[in-house]
Amino acid sequence: MVKEAHSSIISGVLFGAGAGVFWGLVFLAPELVPEFTSLQLVVGRFLAYGVISLILAIPKWSYLKKTISLSEIRTLLCLALLGNTLYYTLLSNAVKLGGIALTSLILGFLPVTVSIIGSRDAEAIALRRLWPSLSFCIAGAFCIGAQALTTRSGHPVTGLFLALGALASWTAYAVGNSRALSRLPHLSVHDWNLLTGLATGFQAVLLIPIVVFTTRNAHPFNEWMQFSLVAIGVALAASIIGNALWNRMSRLLPLTMVGQMILFETLFALIYGFLWEKRWPHPLEIMAFIALVASVFSCVRSHHRHLSS
């Protein structure tokens, strides 16, 4: 039993790392289509996510209709809002108004908030055993923020509240999604991801009128083509593949570890950023990278010891 639990932890961490590989690509999307607004990118990405999910769900639609209830549909709509539509809207606007430093510092507390909630679960590891891991996580967040302090912002207070909103939104999603998956063992993680995609796509459709009425800039055909390719690419990589890996991880790991796995997104976003900017990391960025890696390994070690005790 203990051996199986250790194996689940290792597999879960690998799935979490895989999700980070694909989720980290999201941070490159605004750089690839700078002519478009954050809301346009949100709608484009999640509309593509919804369409792809619909295409993949059609062959098994009769089965999916029988396996989900009205209560689960409400859960899907809520999770789609918290983890996709609302979170990404708050995040992208927090970066624009509050700057990278402020946003990264606030969101660096995601593993802390999720772990604190997870520590209240039955048979969960005691929170005091996770403080070394959480301390590394906080140190990494401060290193990232300190490096980006030169980023100027005209609306720091608004940016702060948006970042706090994003933190609360994704914390609620991580906890709710993990617990929903544990309640629905009859649904595969792939099917759950497709259903989440349908819910997210529905919300993206509702946002289209807002985009139309708030956007004044016209774009040439070649810019729309590039935007479409980026939206579809991010939807496939981050939303279809990345979310599927994350859901698989959520079924294998306790909630006290789930929050830590979001650090892989930060790690790979840093790597992609260095490659995009064609530069080596600065000293503080290296320190942040080391601290985040140490946080994950420390978390895994604490859970291994908890299982063995």
C-alpha positions, 0 to 999 in steps of 0.5 A, spaced: 500 500 500 505 504 501 509 502 495 503 504 491 502 511 494 509 512 493 509 510 486 502 515 485 506 521 488 512 520 483 507 519 477 503 525 479 509 529 479 511 527 472 504 529 470 504 535 474 511 537 470 508 535 463 502 540 465 507 545 466 511 544 460 504 546 456 501 551 460 508 555 460 507 556 453 501 561 455 505 566 457 508 567 450 502 568 447 501 575 448 508 576 445 506 573 439 500 577 438 501 584 441 496 587 436 490 584 440 487 585 447 487 581 453 480 580 452 481 578 445 486 573 446 482 570 452 476 569 447 480 566 442 483 561 446 477 559 450 473 559 443 478 554 440 478 550 446 471 549 446 470 548 439 476 542 439 472 539 445 466 539 441 469 535 436 472 530 440 466 529 444 461 528 439 463 521 438 462 519 445 456 524 446 451 519 448 455 516 453 457 523 456 450 525 457 448 519 461 454 520 466 453 527 468 447 530 472 445 537 472 449 538 479 455 536 475 454 541 469 453 547 474 460 545 477 463 545 470 461 552 469 463 554 475 470 551 474 471 553 467 469 560 470 474 560 476 480 556 472 479 559 465 475 565 463 475 569 470 482 567 472 486 568 465 482 575 464 484 577 471 491 575 470 493 578 463 490 585 466 493 584 472 500 584 468 498 590 464 496 594 470 500 592 476 506 589 472 510 583 472 513 584 479 506 585 483 503 579 479 508 574 480 509 576 487 501 575 489 501 569 484 507 566 487 502 564 494 498 559 490 502 553 493 501 556 500 493 558 499 492 551 496 496 547 501 493 551 507 486 548 504 488 541 503 492 540 510 484 540 513 483 534 509 482 527 512 489 524 513 493 530 510 500 531 511 501 536 517 502 543 515 508 544 519 511 539 515 510 543 509 513 549 511 520 548 508 517 547 501 512 553 502 518 557 504 522 556 498 516 557 494 515 564 497 523 566 496 522 564 489 516 568 488 520 574 491 526 573 487 522 573 481 518 580 483 525 583 485 528 582 478 522 585 475 521 591 479 524 596 474 517 594 470 513 601 471 505 601 472 500 607 472 495 603 476 499 599 481 492 599 486 488 596 481 493 591 479 494 589 486 486 587 486 486 584 480 492 579 482 489 578 488 482 576 485 486 571 480 489 568 486 483 567 489 480 564 483 485 559 481 485 557 488 478 555 488 479 552 481 485 548 484 481 545 490 474 545 487 477 541 481 481 536 485 475 534 489 470 534 483 475 529 480 475 525 486 467 525 487 467 522 479 471 516 478 467 514 473 469 519 468 476 519 465 480 525 466 480 526 458 472 526 458 472 531 464 477 536 460 472 535 454 466 537 458 470 543 461 472 545 454 465 545 452 463 549 459 469 554 457 467 555 450 460 557 452 463 562 456 467 565 451 461 565 446 458 570 451 464 574 451 464 575 444 459 581 444 463 585 449 469 584 445 466 587 439 463 593 442 469 594 446 474 593 440 476 599 436 482 597 432 481 594 425 486 588 424 489 586 417 488 579 414 495 576 416 494 579 423 488 575 424 491 569 421 496 569 426 492 570 432 487 564 429 494 560 429 496 562 436 489 561 439 488 554 436 495 552 438 495 555 445 488 551 446 491 545 443 497 545 447 495 548 454 487 547 454 487 540 451 493 537 453 496 541 459 489 540 462 488 533 461 495 532 464 493 536 470 487 532 471 491 526 471 495 529 476 489 531 481 487 524 481 494 521 484 496 527 488 493 529 495 491 537 495 497 539 499 501 537 493 497 539 488 498 547 489 506 545 489 505 543 481 503 550 479 510 551 480 512 547 474 508 552 470 512 558 472 519 554 471 517 553 464 515 560 463 521 562 465 525 557 460 521 559 455 522 567 456 529 566 456 529 562 449 524 568 447 529 573 449 535 570 447 539 571 453 541 568 459 538 568 466 540 574 471 542 572 478 536 573 481 532 569 476 537 563 477 536 564 485 528 564 483 529 557 479 533 554 484 528 556 490 522 553 485 525 547 484 527 546 491 520 547 493 517 541 489 523 536 491 522 538 498 514 537 498 515 531 495 520 529 500 515 531 506 510 527 503 514 521 502 516 521 509 509 522 511 507 516 508 513 512 511 511 514 518 
